[in-house]
Amino acid sequence: MIVLGIFLFAVALLFLGFEMFLVLGLPGLMVKEIYFGGLPEIVVGQKIVGGINHSTLLAIPFFILAAEIMASGRIARDLTNLVKAFLGHRAGGIGHTTVAACAAFGSVSGSAPATVAALGRIMYPELIAAGYRERFALGLIVASAETALLIPPSITLIIYGWLTGTSITGLFAGGLVIGIFLALAFSVYVVIDSIRSGRTGSAPLPWGERIRTLGSAGWALGLPLIILGGIYGGVFTPTEAAAVSVVYAVFVEALVYRELAVAKLFRIAADAALTNSVIFILLGMGSLVSYFITLAQFPAMVIGFMEAIEANWIVFLLVVNVLFLIAGMFIDPNSALLVLVPALFPVAMAFGIDPIHFGLIVCLNICIGMITPPFGLDIFVASSTLNKPVATIIGGVWPFIVINILTLLVVTYVPQLSTFLPKLILG
């Protein structure tokens, strides 16, 4: 009854146009006053502040700042040019370049909206010049940016790890596999579309030109090598890797490329601060809602219901996917993460589901929510960045949503895909 009240009140606030932090926070305050009036008022503040008082979450502001620096400088362009040099001559070459460049930029930013904003301006004109339809080009850019939420350093996986206590290194290892798997699925569709349209790649670059492009992208390649090599090699934690990424990005853009003036750095830092403020307010409010969901013993009720209908883990994961897909259509996917994971994670553990496997199922659902109408965040980022109508972008993402759902089914019911690399790394 309590959880139903939270849900209905949140839905009402959403359709009344309230800001998302109020959609999350006000139902929690309502539940506290109606059902848990005996709790001291100070508990509310403690749960909001205490919920974000974790060193693990320091990785988020660092990675967001690094992403803003790279998006405004040469690192994003150099990564894109490198991928284009090696893939541009293949059938659907610019399409493959878009997919791979988004994955590469995601491996140093961890943010899908930042990937859309940074690479959309670069890749959209090239896709159109190569003969891609406008809707296909827009859909490909928006969908390919999702890989940033799976390929380390994923901010979504960091939040999931904080919520559940799951190893972030293990989540990053599994996310790398699933992110590459999703990127390959998009590339297959690019090939199919190119064959159907009779589109060919550009003339292959001479190997000397490719090597020169590789050399000019050396500093840009250093960032993913430092982040991923440092984390998996045990040199530093994901949080420390995030701090290193900022220092490295500033060094390269300011001193090597000489494209980052002090005034520009201050503007970038201010933009990153606004983004971080929104995220951490949502995290704090999500912590409050999660606390009351736990007090209401909602996970125990779900477990009891599943046992009563004799459901197994297969049915449970199907329910999880349906819940996240519906939630992703109407609310910010990260807000859905904050509300649903605390309620569903204990149930998943009761069914014996690997926490890394469950985390990647959740993260892939979040990816789908980022591009699902009517409120997919990346759709609006692309519309603002490229000055294209939202309706046109929505028309282009539908085939990619289908690809996502098919990929989700594979990831859901083939757990070894998510867990084999984490097990090799963690032992």
Secondary structure by P-SEA (a helix, b strand, c coil): caaaaaaaaaaaaaaacccaaaaacaaaaaaaaccccccccaaaaaaaaaaaccccaaaaaaaaaaaaaaaaccaaaaaaaaaaaccccccaaaaaaaaaaaaaaaaccccaaaaaaaaccccaaaaaaacccaaaaaaaaaaaacccccccccaaaaaaaaaccccaaaaaaaaaaaaaaaaaaaaaaaaaaaaaabbbbcccccaaaaaaaaaaacccaaaaaaaaaaaaaccccaaaaaaaaaaaaaaaaccccccccaaaaaaaaaaaaaaaaaaaaaaaaaaaaaaaaaaaaaaaaaaaaaaaacccaaaaaaaaaaaaaaaaacccaaaaaaccccccaaaaaaacccaaaaaaaaaaaaaaaaccccccaaaaaaaaaccccaaaaaaaaaaaaaaaaaaaaaaaaacccccaaaaaaac
